[in-house]
């Protein structure tokens, strides 16, 4: 039988040693090699929006697998065109670029913003403003855009032209942004940065500042998009409209796909040969994503996100009255983070490990935040079950 010693022997150690090997998933449940069951409140880090092995998604995948898998972008394919049409119809966007991950989508956004600025204003307009504690991916450009130095250490020199400001700080933004700024890049809930939602006023200020200096507003919705917050995309909770939006994770529910959505004034500068992706927009990935979008963008799913998110938030707050572990519990929809009190600082990983021992998969967002990102299809009864597991884990942790 395959075991974790095999993992240690043949895979690079950059993820650390996982606690177990999962062999099967169904709905909101995962199963290990000995058929041990886990209730999934991690969702593959906000990826498995429709749970595991959703029958309609499996059918979309297998139907397309019996037609054609790959063509390259020298040729067009029907699933990519239809998915792009659906994304345009559901958002502000006028054009879509497909790739294979969130990092690739953010790379495309960075390049698109800089190319538009170069064509329209010249080479001096190249600054990209991003924010402390942000996370935009692991490539050299996206790790530079991210506001967490721990992910950059040892990989320098980093690309130039990125400035980091405090998140939700209007004064810092107004002081820094200038005619040299080509884009502002922001998450609407900082996922890896501690599940920190953007302030409505700050989001509005970013839009106004971008308009004033002719910069593009890039919204990274890799984690918040595709229904995670109760809207198809989190920007739709406001009146603010971005110029560029990136999506991945739940767009494919585990099948590798990413997308950069943008306005025409951005896309018209991506002329033939300026950017590309060998597997981007392949028929398999886009057929899967089209079915996922069809299922998620419905009142049934989006209302469930709101209802189950509120149920989980209320339950966590009740547990915190009992166990007194957290300073605050924050988030939106089914992306929630519980921030540990100072006396428990640095122990979020320990807490997540305890929940797994109880039969519940959870996440961390840094060393001090216990994070939850379950499938959007999770039921009321499963939230009740999850809260029972959390009660047991929190009792052990506090004791």
N, C-alpha and C positions, 0 to 999 in steps of 0.2 A: 504493500500500500504506500502511496505517496505520503510523505510526512514532512514536518517542518525542518528536519535536518537536511532533507533534499533542498528545500527552499534556501537554507543558509549556505549550502554548498554551491549552488549554481546561479543564484540571482544576486544582483548587486545589492549592497546593504543600505541603500539610501532611504528605504522606508522603515528601517528597523525590522525586528522580527515580529511578525503578526502573532496574535494570541491563539489563532485557530485556523483551520482550513474549512471553508464553506463549500459544500458540494451541490446544494439545491436551494432554490427559492420559490415561493409561491405566495402571491399577494403581498401581505406585510410580514411574512414569516421567512426566516432563513434556517437552514439545517446543516449541521456539521457532519463529519465523517462517521460518527457514531449515532447519527440521527438525532443529536441534541438540537432542541428548537430554541430559536431566538425571535422575539418580537422586534421588528426593525424600526427604531426611531432615528436611525442615522441616514437611511436612504442612499447609501453609497456616496455620502457627502453631498446631499441635495441633488442627486441624480435620478434615482428611481421613483419618479413622480407617480407613475402608475403601478408601483409595486414591482414584483418579480413575475416574469412569464405571463404578462397580460395576454389573453387569448387573441384579441384583435390585433395587437402589435405583432405577435408571432405570425399571424396569418399574413399581415402586410409584408413581413420580412420573407416568409417562405414563398409567397406568390411572386414577389419580385425576383427572388433567387432563382426561380424557374424561368425567368425571362432573360435578364442581362444584369451582370454585377458591376462592370467597370467599362468605361469608354474613353476616358480622358476628356479634358475640356476642349479638345480639338473638335469634338462632336457634342451635340446637345442631347439631352434625354428628357423624357416626359415628366418623371417624378420631380426632378429639380425645378423645372419650370412651374409645375403645379404648386409645389411647396412655396416657391418664391411669390407666386400670385397670392397665396393664402396669407403669408406674412405681411405683404404689402397691404392687403385688404384689412388686416386686423390691427395695423399700427400706423404711425406717421410716415413710414418709410416709402420711398419710391423705387429703390433698388436694393438688391440683396447679393452679397458675396458669400459663398459657402466654403467651409474648410472642415477641419476635423476635431477641433477642441476649442476650449475657451481661450487658451493662450494664443492660439493661431488667430482667433477672431479679434483679440485685442491687438495683436501685431498688425493685422489688417487695418484696424481702426487708426492706430498710430501712423501707419504709412499713408493712409488715405487723407488724414487731416494735414499731415505735413506736405503731401503732394499738392493738395488744393491750395494751401497757403503759399507754397513756392510758386505755383503757376499764377496766382492772383496778385501776390504782393512781393515776391522775391525771396531770396535765401535768408534774410535777417529775421523773418517771421517764423520762428521754429520752436519757441519754448512751449513745452507741455506742462501744465500745472496739474499735479496730482496731490494726494493727501497722506498724511502720516497714518500708519497702520493699515493702509489699503493693501489689497492683494489683487494682482491682475494676471498672474501666471508665472511660469518658471523659465521662460526663454530669457535671453540676455536683455532684450528691450523691455519685456513686460515685468521682469524682476526689478529693473531699474525704475519703471513707472510705479511699481509697488512701494509702499512707504514703510517697509520693514527691513532694516539693514541686515538682519540675521540671514535672510535669503540671498544677500549679495556678497557676503563675506567670502573671500577666496576666489571669486570669479571675475575680478576686475582686470583691466579697467572697464568701467561701465560707459555706455553711450552718453554723450553730452545732451544738454537741452531739456532736462527734467528738473522741475522745482517742486519741492514738497512743502505743504502748508498744513496747519492744524485743521482737522476735520470739524465741520460745523462752526467755523470761525469766520464771520462775515468781514470783520476788520482786516484780517490777514489777507483775505482774497482781494479786497478793494485796494490794499496797499501794493500787492505784488502784480496783479494783472496789468498788462500794458499792450501797446501796439505790436510788441515782439511776440506776444502769446498767440500761438496758432490753435491751441485746444486746451480745454479743461476736462480731465478724465476723472469720473467719480462713480463709486458704488452707492446705490440707494439704501442698502443695508450693508455695512462692512461685515462680511461673513467671517473670514479668517482673522479679522481685526477685532473680534469680540462681539459680533452681532450688535452693531451700533447703527440704528436707523438715522437717516439724514433728517435734519430739521426742515420743515416745509419752507420756512423763510430763507434758509441757506440755499436750498435748491433754486428758489426763485431768484436769489441774488446771483447765483452762478449764471443762470440764463441771461439775466439783464447785463451782467458784466461781459459775457461772451458777445452779446449783441453790440455792446458799446465799442469793443475793440476788434470786431470782425473775426472772432475765434469760434471754433466748432465746440459744441458741447457733446462730449462722449459719455454715454451712460453704460457702464459695465453691469449688465444684467445676467451674467453667466450663472450666478447663484440665485438671484431673486426672480428671474424670468420664468416664463412658462407656468404661471399660476401659483408660484410659491407663496406670494403675499396676499392672494385673494383676488388679484387682477391678473390678466394674462401677462402683463409686464408692470413692474412696480411704478414706473413713471406715470402710469394711467391713474394712480391715486391723486394726481395733482393736475393742474392746468399747464404745467411746464412740458414743452415738447423738445426732445433732443435733436441733434443733427445726425448723430451716429449712435447706434445701440448694438451691443454685442450679446450673443446668446450661445449657450452650449448646454452642458449638464442635462437638464430635464428635456431639452429639445430632442435628445435621442434616447433618453431613459436607459442609458448604458451602451447604446450603439454610438460609436464615435462620429460626432458631427458638431460643427460649430457654424455660426452665421454672423456676419456683420451686416446690419441693416442701416441704410443711410438715405439722406435726401439727395435729390438730383444734383445740387450744386457741389456736393462732394463726389458723387460717382462719376460725373462727367470728366474728372481729371484722371480717373483710372482707365486710361486708354489701353489698347491692346499691348501686352508685353510689360506693363508696369507692375503687375502682381499676379500671383497664381498659386495653385495648390494641386498636386497630382491627383489626390483622391477627393478633393473638395467637390461637393455636389454629385457624388457618385449615386447611381440609381438605387442601390440598397439603402444607403443612409437616408436619402431624401424621401424614399417611399415610407420608411419607418417613421421619420419625423413628421411627415404629412398626416399619418394616421394618429400620432400622438397629439399633434396640434388640434386635430378634429375632435379628439376626446376631451382634452383639457379645456379647450375654449368653449365651455358649456356652463350654464348656471349650476347644473348638478355638481360638477367638480369644484368650481370656484366658490360656490356657497358652502360646500363641505370644508374647504380650506378655512374660511372665515369661522365657521361653527366649531370645527375641531381645534383650530388654533386658539380660540377663546376658551374652549374647554380645557386644553392643556395648560394655558396660561393661568387660568383660575385654579386648576389643580396644583400647579407648582407653587402658587402663592399660598395656598392652604397648607401644603407640605412645609413651606418655609416658616409659617407661623408655628409649626410644631418643632421643626428641627433647627431653625435659626442659622442656616448655613450661608445665605446669600444677601449681598447688599441690595441688589436689584435684579429683577427679571424683566427682560426687554426683548423686543423683536417685532415681527409683523407676520400675520398669517401663521404658516407652519415653518417659520424660521425663528427660533427662540433661543436666547442665551441667558443662563443664570450665572450671575457674577459672584464669585466667592467672597466672603468677608475676609478682611485682612489676616485674621488668625489662621485661615485656611489657604493663604496665598501659595500658589504654585502647585496645588494638589488636584487640579481638574482631571488630569490623567488618571490619578488614583481613583477618583470618583467614578469616572467612566468605566474603569476596569471592574469596579464593584458592581455596577449595573449589569455588566455582561455576565458576571457570575450569577446574578439573579435571573438571567434569561432575557436581558434587554440590551439591544445595541443602541448606544448613544455616541456622541462626539464631544470633542473639545474645540474651543476657538482660542488658542493660546493657553497659557498655563493656569489661567484664573477663571475661565468661562466654560460651563457645562452647556453644550449645544445640542439642539434637537432639530432635525430636518426630516421628518418621516414622509413616507409616501402620501400624496395628496388624497388617496382613496381610503386612508385609515378611517376606521369606524369609531363610533361613540364607545362601543364596548371595548375596543382595543385600547383606547385612551384610558379608560378606567383600569384595564389590566396593567397598562404601562405605569400608571400612578401607583398601583400596589407594589410593583417591582421597585420603583423609585423610593417609596416609603421604606422598604426593607433595606435598600442600599444606603439610603441616607442615615438610617438608624445605625448601621454598622460603621459608617464613616464618622459620624459624630461621637460614637462610643469609643 
